[in-house]
């Protein structure tokens, strides 16, 4: 005779079902960072001019933004079929190679690993430093969104924040080519990066929807996204201007 209470059997069955459902939930995917197989800081030699040495937490998209380049160009110059296959300590070419058809293969760890025909010379500390070529300010921007500036430019913010409503238009501040449209840069959410020339880039972050794709040519004032709150605590547009990869205050450039 089965004396086990029926309500306990029912309770055990429901508990088992809930556990199975919980285990089948797929966690939210996170952007992949570079792999650290260096075994520690074993690359203390100087980084050659025109290259960047990968650090823990870097992504190719972040390296490209900070050096004023397209992630696709960096992948091509460094012969990377998979942008995530870079490791801490790698030397990544961040300037166009002297021979535009040349790529670095494989990606280098030290200056001695670089191709002989494409290895930049390390600066001679006794030699007279080369004069830096400063580009003339040659870009005039329009406001990329309507709204109040809630966060001004600083070394920490790297741009300005413009408050708005969900779905409001985000427009290109100047004509150019879309070199990135995605969400692999942690902290930027859905992001568009437009390259205007060899000097200027603009970045548009936290969008709800992206309306352009990599490779698109856009006109000044063209709608490129809808304002959102991806990777943000409120609805806003985070807007950056990069000059040779360095963030500058975009406000003086806006007419």
N, C-alpha and C positions, 0 to 999 in steps of 0.2 A: 504494500500500500504506500503510495507516494504522499508523505505528510508535509513536503516542502511547500510553503504558502505560495499561491499563484501570484500574489502581488510582488513577492520578491523576485520570482522568475522574470516578470515583466520589467521590473526595475533594472535587473542585470542586463537584459536584452537592450534596453534603451541606452544604458551606459556604454555598452560595447559599440553601438551604432554611432554615438557622439564621438567616441575616441577615434573611430575609423575615419569619420568626416574630418575631424581636426587634423589628422595626420596627412590627409590628402590635399590640404590647402597649399597652394604654391606661393612661396614668399616673393615679395616684390624684387625684381632684378635691380641691381645696383651697377652704375657705370664701372667698367673694369679699369683698374689702375695698372701701372707697369709692374712687372714682376721683379722682385729683389732676389737675385741669385748671386749677388756679389760676395756674400759671406762677410760683409763688413765694408768699412771705408778703405778700400785698397787702391783707390785712384786719387792720389794726391798730386799728380803732375798737373801743370797748367792746362786749361782748356784752350785749344787752338782758336784763333780768330775765325769767326764764321760758323762755329760749332757751339752746341749746348750739351752739357753733361747732365744726363737724366738723374733726377733725385726721386726719393721715395714719395709716392702720391701723385707723381706727374701723369698726365695723359698727353697723347699727341696733339689733341685739340687745344689743350691748355698751352703747350709749348708753342704751337703755331700762333695763337692769339698774342702771347707775350712777346713774340718776335715779328709780329706784323706780317705773317705769312698764311697761306692756305694749308689746312691739314692735308689736302690731297697733294699739294706740291711737296710737302715734307715727306709724305709716304713715297712719292715718286723719286725724289732726290736720294732717299736712303734705301730704295729698293725694298719697301715694306709692303708685302702683300696683305698682312694683317696688322693694322695700326696698334693693336694691343701687344704685339710681340716686340716690345722694347723693354730693356731691363735697367735697373739702377746701375749707373756707371757708364752706360752707353754714351758714345759721342754721336749726336744728331746734327746733321748739316742743316743749318737754318738760314743760309744765304744761297742764292742761286749759284750753282757750280759754274766755274769759268767756261767749261764746255757744257752747253745746255742739254746735250744728249747723254752726259755722263751721270752715273749714279754711284753711290757708295755701296759696295757689295763685298763682303757683308758689312753690317753696321759695326762701327769700330768701337773698341774699348780704350785704346791709347792712340796718341798721335802717330806712333810708329806703324799702327795698323792701317792708317789711311792710305788711299791710292797715291803713288808717288807723283802722278801728274796732276793731282788735285789737292795736295797737302798745302794748306796755307803756311807761310813761314811764321814762326813765333817771333814776337817783337824782340828786338835787341834792346836791352835796358840802357845801353850806352848811346843808342842812336837817337837822333832828334825825333820827337814824337810827330806823327803825321797830323796835319791840320784836319780837323773834323769838318766835313761838308754839312752845312746846315741848310735844310730845305726852306725855301721861302714859304710863308703861310699862304697857301694857294687854294684853300677850300672855304666855302661859305655854306653853312648848314641851315636847314629849316627845322622847326620843332617837330620831333618825331611823334608826339602825342599832345593832346590838349589836356591840361590839368595843372595842378599846383605842384611845384617842386617841393618835395617833402624831405629830401636829403641832399645836401650840397656835396660837391666834389671834395675829396680829401685823399690822402695816401691810402687810407683804409678802404674807402668806398670805391675808388677808382673811376667813379662816374657820378651821375645824378639819378635820383629816383623821382618819377612823375606819377602822382596818384591819379586814379581814374576809375571807371566802372568796367565790370566784366564785359568783354566783347567789343569795347571801343577800339577804333582803328589805330594801328601802329603803322607809321609811314616811313619810307626811306628818307633820311636826312639829306642825302645827295645821291646822284646817279652813281652806279657802280655795278659790280658783279658779286653775286652771293657766293661766298666761299665756304660757308658752313650753315647748316640748318638742321638742328637736332637737339638732343638733351643729354649729351655725355659729359658736359662740364658741370661738376658738382657745384651747387649753389646758384646756378644760372637758370635752371628750369629749361623750358623750351626757348631756344636761343637762335637768333639769326645774326650772322656776321657778314658785313658787306665790305669788300675791298674797293676803294675808290681810285687809288693809283698805288704806286710803289711806296708811298709815304703814309697814306691815311687809311684807317679802318674804322668802322663804327659797329657797335654791338648792341643788340636789342634783346633783353632778357625777361623771363617770367611770363612769357606769352601763353595764352590759352590754346591758340591755334596758329600754326604756321601756314602761310599762304604762298610761300615760295620754296624753291628747292635749290640745292647746290648746283651752280653753273648758270643760274638764271641771271639775265641782265635786267636791272631795274632802273627806273627813272626817279628823279627827285620828286617826292610827294606821293609816290606809288604806295598803295596799301600792301604791306608785306606780312602782317600778322594781326591777331586780335589780342587785346590786352587781357592778362590773366594773373594768376597767383601761383604758378608752378614754382616750387622751391622757394616760396615766399610766404610771409604771414598775412599779407594783405594784397589786394589787387593794385598793381603798379607796373610801370615800365622802368626797368633799370637800363640806363643809356650810357654807353661809354664811347669816347673818341680815343683812338690809339694813333700816335705819331711815331713811326718806325718801331711799333710794338709797345711803346711806352704810354701809359694812360695819362691824359692831360685833361684839364677842365674844359668840357665842350661848350660851356655857356658863352664865352667870348666869341666863338665861331658861329653862333646861331644868330641869324638876322631876324 
